[in-house]
Amino acid sequence: VDYRRGLALAHAGGDRGMEEMILANLGVLYTYRGDYRQALDSLDAALSIGAETAGYWRYWVALHYKGKCLLHMGRLDEASAVLATAVKKLGQIGNHHFEVMARCDLGLLHHLTGNQEQAGVELALVRELAGQHDDQRYRAWANTRLGYVLEAQGDVAGARKHYARGHELHARMGQHFYALNALAGTARLAVQGGDSATALTHAGTIWETLAGQEPDATVETARTLYTCYAILRAAGDPRASAVVEAAFDRLRARAATIDDPEHVDRFWRLDDHRLTAQAFAETTGR
């Protein structure tokens, strides 16, 4: 409501810069809500205004936000080009705060496309830059995402260290939903190590925290919920069905905001989305 009121006031007053900034922020808000139709409308409007000022820094921030939206929609090829451009331009103009944000998403994208080496390079740089500016949020995200990369590469000790650090930093800032993404990684490592009791404890914590809540509608949330489901199911825990139904319902609601059937297909092709849909079908027979 405040954003909408601010947008109306900026438009009425002819403040195009403020209008651009509010539209970009609305785009992020809608992305995290999983409403991609409104997210892209807002971001495209912000970029249209930004183009009038020949690529001022706010334009590249809005471009990063569009790349973030495309990433979580599963449009990875498009997101890669957009995020790479945003990272390059923000670095060139010396806006390292927003460069860190864009690099963190670019690192996640490389991970999702299987390019773990490049993902590790980007995320290590995020940690370095965030450390220079004492940005605890992006140190936390970078650690968790480095955990994903090292887990994918089979480096259990390295992944465990980064998941622990990501969890610690997010929890310290009161970002409990984000902390769960790192905890889910630790749970997956426990499964790999044969420690089913620890994995089950972590899965229980995840579901107790997320049940009935609305965390960010991201691929990371989908991964965390699928991890929780898989561990509970393996233990014969009856909560597993509630977890996968909630996870699938959230994904289905997000997919409903995508208009192009090809883009819907890409959304469901993301590994964590695909696995959740398969688990839902197996659990419910639907």
C-alpha positions in Angstrom: 0.0 0.0 0.0 2.8 2.4 0.9 4.6 1.7 -2.3 1.5 2.2 -4.4 0.8 5.5 -2.6 4.4 6.6 -3.1 4.2 5.7 -6.8 1.1 7.7 -7.3 2.6 10.7 -5.6 5.9 10.4 -7.6 3.9 10.2 -10.8 1.7 13.1 -10.0 4.7 15.2 -9.0 6.7 14.3 -12.2 9.5 12.7 -10.1 10.6 10.1 -12.7 13.6 9.0 -10.6 11.5 8.2 -7.6 8.9 6.5 -9.8 11.6 4.3 -11.3 12.9 3.3 -7.9 9.5 2.5 -6.5 8.6 0.4 -9.5 11.9 -1.5 -9.2 11.2 -2.2 -5.6 7.7 -3.3 -6.4 9.2 -5.7 -8.9 11.3 -7.3 -6.2 8.4 -7.5 -3.8 6.2 -9.2 -6.4 9.1 -11.6 -7.3 9.4 -12.7 -3.7 5.6 -13.1 -3.5 5.7 -15.3 -6.6 3.6 -13.0 -8.7 5.7 -12.9 -11.9 3.1 -11.1 -14.0 3.1 -8.1 -11.8 6.8 -8.3 -11.1 7.7 -8.1 -14.8 5.2 -5.4 -15.5 6.7 -3.3 -12.7 10.3 -4.0 -13.7 9.7 -3.3 -17.4 8.1 0.0 -16.4 11.1 0.9 -14.3 13.5 0.0 -17.1 11.5 2.1 -19.5 11.8 5.1 -17.3 15.5 4.3 -16.6 16.3 4.2 -20.3 15.4 7.9 -20.4 18.5 8.7 -18.3 21.0 6.8 -20.4 21.8 4.0 -18.0 22.0 5.8 -14.6 22.8 3.3 -11.8 19.2 2.8 -10.9 18.6 1.3 -14.4 21.2 -1.4 -13.8 19.7 -2.1 -10.4 16.3 -2.6 -12.0 18.0 -4.8 -14.6 19.4 -7.0 -11.9 16.0 -7.2 -10.3 14.6 -8.4 -13.6 17.3 -11.0 -13.8 16.4 -12.2 -10.3 12.8 -12.6 -11.4 13.7 -14.5 -14.5 15.9 -16.8 -12.5 13.1 -17.8 -10.1 10.8 -18.3 -13.1 13.3 -20.8 -14.5 14.2 -18.7 -17.5 17.8 -19.3 -16.9 19.3 -18.5 -20.3 17.7 -15.1 -20.3 18.5 -14.5 -16.6 22.2 -15.3 -17.3 22.5 -12.6 -19.9 20.6 -10.0 -17.9 22.5 -10.7 -14.6 25.9 -10.7 -16.3 25.2 -7.3 -17.9 23.9 -5.8 -14.6 27.0 -7.1 -12.7 29.4 -5.7 -15.3 27.7 -2.2 -15.4 27.4 -1.9 -11.7 31.0 -2.8 -11.3 32.1 -0.3 -13.9 30.3 2.6 -12.3 31.6 1.6 -8.8 28.3 0.8 -7.2 29.7 -2.1 -5.2 26.7 -2.4 -2.9 24.4 -3.3 -5.7 27.1 -5.2 -7.6 27.3 -7.6 -4.6 23.6 -8.2 -4.8 23.7 -8.9 -8.5 26.8 -11.2 -8.2 25.1 -13.2 -5.5 22.2 -14.0 -7.8 24.6 -14.6 -10.7 26.4 -17.2 -8.5 23.1 -18.9 -7.7 22.2 -19.0 -11.4 25.6 -20.6 -12.3 24.9 -23.2 -9.6 21.4 -24.0 -11.0 22.8 -24.4 -14.5 25.5 -26.8 -13.3 28.4 -24.5 -13.7 29.7 -25.0 -10.2 33.2 -23.7 -10.8 32.0 -20.3 -12.0 29.3 -20.2 -9.3 32.1 -20.7 -6.7 34.2 -17.8 -8.3 31.2 -15.4 -8.2 30.2 -16.3 -4.6 33.7 -16.1 -3.2 33.9 -12.6 -4.7 30.6 -11.8 -3.1 32.0 -12.8 0.3 35.1 -10.7 -0.2 33.2 -7.6 -1.4 30.5 -8.0 1.3 33.2 -8.3 3.9 34.8 -5.0 2.8 31.5 -3.2 3.4 30.5 -5.3 6.4 27.3 -6.4 4.7 26.3 -9.3 6.9 23.2 -10.1 4.7 25.2 -10.9 1.7 28.0 -12.7 3.6 25.2 -14.9 4.9 23.6 -15.6 1.5 27.0 -16.1 -0.1 28.0 -18.7 2.5 24.7 -20.6 2.1 25.0 -20.6 -1.7 28.7 -21.6 -1.5 27.3 -24.5 0.5 25.1 -25.5 -2.4 28.1 -25.4 -4.8 30.4 -27.4 -2.6 27.7 -29.9 -1.9 27.2 -30.3 -5.6 31.0 -30.8 -6.0 31.1 -33.5 -3.3 33.1 -31.4 -0.8 31.2 -32.3 2.3 33.5 -30.7 4.8 33.5 -27.4 2.8 29.8 -27.4 2.4 29.2 -28.1 6.0 31.4 -25.2 7.0 29.7 -22.7 4.7 26.2 -23.9 5.7 27.0 -23.5 9.4 28.3 -20.0 8.7 25.3 -19.0 6.6 22.9 -20.3 9.2 24.8 -18.5 12.0 24.8 -15.2 10.2 21.1 -15.3 9.1 20.0 -16.4 12.6 22.0 -13.6 14.2 20.1 -11.1 12.1 16.8 -12.7 12.9 16.4 -13.9 9.3 15.0 -17.3 10.4 13.5 -18.3 7.0 16.7 -17.7 5.2 18.6 -19.6 8.0 16.5 -22.6 7.2 18.0 -22.8 3.6 21.4 -23.4 5.2 19.9 -25.8 7.8 18.3 -27.8 5.0 21.8 -28.1 3.4 23.2 -29.4 6.7 20.3 -31.9 6.8 21.2 -33.2 3.3 24.8 -33.6 4.4 23.6 -35.5 7.5 21.6 -37.9 5.2 24.7 -38.4 3.1 26.7 -39.3 6.2 24.2 -41.7 7.4 23.1 -39.6 10.4 19.4 -39.9 9.9 18.6 -38.8 13.5 20.2 -35.4 12.9 18.6 -35.0 9.5 15.2 -35.8 11.0 15.7 -33.2 13.8 16.6 -30.5 11.2 13.6 -31.5 9.0 11.3 -31.2 12.0 12.7 -27.7 12.8 12.2 -26.6 9.2 8.6 -27.7 9.1 7.7 -26.3 12.6 9.0 -23.0 11.4 7.5 -22.9 7.9 4.1 -24.6 8.5 1.4 -22.1 7.8 3.9 -19.4 7.0 4.6 -17.5 3.7 8.4 -17.5 3.1 9.8 -15.9 0.0 8.7 -17.6 -3.2 12.1 -18.7 -4.4 13.8 -21.7 -5.8 15.7 -21.9 -2.5 12.5 -22.1 -0.5 11.4 -24.9 -2.8 14.6 -26.8 -2.2 14.3 -26.4 1.5 10.8 -27.7 1.5 11.6 -30.6 -0.8 14.6 -31.5 1.5 12.2 -31.5 4.5 9.7 -33.7 2.7 12.3 -36.2 1.5 13.8 -36.7 5.0 10.4 -37.0 6.7 9.2 -39.5 4.0 12.3 -41.6 4.4 11.6 -41.7 8.2 8.0 -42.7 7.6 6.9 -39.5 9.3 3.3 -38.6 8.6 4.1 -34.9 8.3 5.7 -35.6 4.9 2.5 -35.4 3.0 1.5 -32.1 4.5 5.0 -30.7 3.6 4.8 -31.8 -0.1 1.2 -30.6 -0.5 2.1 -27.2 0.9 5.3 -27.0 -1.3 3.4 -28.0 -4.4 0.5 -25.6 -3.8 2.9 -22.7 -3.5 4.7 -23.7 -6.7 1.4 -24.1 -8.5 0.3 -20.6 -7.4 3.5 -19.1 -8.7 3.2 -20.9 -12.1 -0.4 -19.5 -12.5 1.1 -16.0 -12.8 3.2 -17.0 -15.8 1.3 -16.4 -19.1 3.5 -18.1 -21.7 3.1 -21.9 -21.7 6.8 -22.3 -22.7 7.8 -20.3 -19.7 5.5 -22.4 -17.5 7.3 -25.4 -18.7 10.7 -23.9 -17.9 9.5 -23.1 -14.4 8.6 -26.8 -13.8 11.9 -27.9 -15.3 13.9 -26.4 -12.4 15.1 -29.4 -10.5 13.6 -28.5 -7.1 10.3 -27.7 -8.7 10.3 -30.8 -10.8 11.1 -33.0 -7.8 8.4 -31.4 -5.8 5.8 -32.0 -8.5 6.8 -35.6 -8.9 6.7 -36.2 -5.1 3.2 -34.6 -5.0 2.0 -36.9 -7.7 3.4 -39.9 -6.0 2.0 -38.9 -2.6 -1.5 -37.9 -3.7 -2.0 -39.9 -6.9 -2.9 -36.6 -8.6 
